[in-house]
């Protein structure tokens, strides 16, 4: 079996049911709690190559100190570093946070742009981050592809791609747009709890009847 557009609605329904009660990814939680595109963007920066259990507390510590571009620029880089440690590459991220805050004030009138091209002009912002800001910060359907989305979409057999960039394009062309808003958040939670990178919990997976299980060599 494989996941196709004939059964993708059922697959997503199963995932949503199995993930009920589990916490959303950290950036999704930030979007729901603060409803600020700026704080979603900063949380996205912190989340890169960092686990959610580290990202969310780091975001909370930083936001207590500054929650707008103007107040962020009043902080020294060392203060930001101390607040966000131990997120990965915390020194680089502190510099990027200051640069992004400066760009927002000087280039975009103090507001995070809701445009992919504009978001990508800021240092440290890639397509994954830009798409996540559009989705979680502005409620604009966008196709955010991280390692979980890339891996699981291929494992399902829904796409056949080699890079997250290829997966994003394939999903844009194939996945019904009604699923774009929550596809990333669902698959991130799914990938953290069931469809893990190594030895996924296939015995607990409600999607197994539909899944191709591509490249799965061992499972539990």
N, C-alpha and C positions, 0 to 999 in steps of 0.2 A: 504493500500500500504506500501511498504518498499523499501529502497534503496538496490539494488543488483548490481552485476557486469554487469548485462544486461543494467542497466540505469545509472551506476556511471559516465560514460563519459558525459551524458546529465546533470546530477546533478552538476558536477564540472563546466561545461560550464555555467550553470545558475548562480552559485555562482560567478564565475569570472565576468560575465556580470553585476550582481547587485552590486558588490564591486568595479567596475571600477570608478576611481576618488577618492576613499578613500585612506588614507595613509596606507602604509604597516606597519606591526608590527615593533617596534623599532629595534630589532636585525636585521631584514631584511634590514632596512634602513641603519644601520651601515655597513652591508656587501656590499651594493650597493655603499655607499658613500666612504668608506675607502679601500675596497677590501683587508682587512688584517685579516687573521685568528686569529691573536692575539687580535685585537680589537673586533672582533666578540665574541671571548671567554670571554673577560672582560665584554662586554655588556650583554652577557648571564648571567654572575654571578650577575650583577646589576639588571637584570630583574626578578630574582626569587622573587616571592611574592610581586611584585611591578608593578604598572600600567605603561603602555607605556608612558603616559604623564609625568611621573616622571623619567622613565628610560632614555629616549633619552636626555633630558637636562643634567642629571647627567653624562651620557657617554660623552657628548660634553665637559662639564667642565673638566672632568678628562683627556680626550685626549688632551686638550690644554696644560696640564701640563706634560703629559708623554704619548707616543704612541708606545713604545717598551718595552720589558721586562727590558732592561738595564736602560732606563731612569725612568721606574716605580720604580725600586729598589733604586733610588736616593731620593725618597720621603719618608717622615716619615708616619707612619700609621695615625697620626692625620691629616696630610695634605690630605690624601686620604679620610678620614672620612668627613672632611669639604667639599671636592669637591663633594662627592656623596650623601651627606645628601639632602633630606629625604628618600632615598630608604630604604626599609625594611631591618632590621638587618645590618645596614651600618657598624657598628664596626666589626662584624664578616666578612662581605664581604671585608672590607679593609685588614684584616689579610689574608684572602684567596687570594686576588689579589696579595699581596706580596709573599705569598707562591707559588702560581702558576707561577709567574714571575721568581722566584728563580729556580723552577723545570725546567722550559723551558730552562734556561741558563745552569744549571748544569747537567741535565739529557738528554736533547733533542737537544743539540747543538745550542740553541738560536732560534729554530723554533718550532712552535706548531705542535705536531704530527698529522698526518691525519689517525690515527688508533684508533678505539674505545677503545681497551684494554689499550693503552698508555694514552689516555685522562682520563680514569676512575681512573688512579693511582693518579691523582692530587686532593688534598683536596678541596671539594666544588663542584667538577664536578660529576654530576650524568648522567644517561642515556639521559635524556631530553637535558641537556646542550651539551653532547658529540654529539648527533645526530644533534643538531642544528648547531654546529660548522662544522661538516662534510658537511652539506647541504649549509649553508650560507657562510662559510669561504672557503671551498674547492670545492664546486660544485659537491660533491659526493652524489648520491642519498642515503638518510637515512630516517628513519621513526621517526621523532620527535613527541612525544605525550605529550601535556600539558593538562591542565584541559579542555580547549575548545575542543580539538581534541577528548579527551576521552568522554566527555559529548555528543557532537554532533554526533559522530560516533555511539554511542549507541542510541541516540534519533532518528536518522535516521532508526535504525533497521539494519544497515549495519554490526555491530558486536554486540555481547552480552557478555560483560565482566564486571568485577567488579573493576578493578584497571587499572591505566595508563600502567603499565607493561604488563598486559594481553592484553590491547588494542594494544600496540606496536606489540606484537607477532602476534595477530590476523590480523592486517593490513599488516604486512610483508608477511603473508601467503595468503592474499586475495586481497589487493589493487594492481592493475596493477602498475608496477614499473615506468611507464611513469608519474605517478601522485605523486611520492614520493617527488620530489623536492619542489613542491609548495603546497602540501596538508596542511601542518601545517600553513603556512602563510595565506592561503585562509580561513581556518576554524577559526583561531584566529580573523581575521578581521570580519568574519561572526558572530562569537560568541559575539564579542564586540558590533556589530551594529544591528543584526537581531535575531539570535538564542541565545538570552541571557539566563543566568542560570535560572532566575525567570521571569515568564510572558513574554515569547518570543513573537516577533512581527510576529505571524503566518499569520496575515492578509496581511502583506507586503512580504511574503516569496514566492519566485518563486519555491522553492523546495517542497512546501506543498503537491502537488499531489503525490509525491513519498515517503513522510516521514511518518514513523510509529507514530511519536510524542510520543515516549515512555516516560512515567513518566511526561508528560506535563499535569498539572492539571488546570492551568489558563494561558490564553494567550491574546494577544491584536491583 
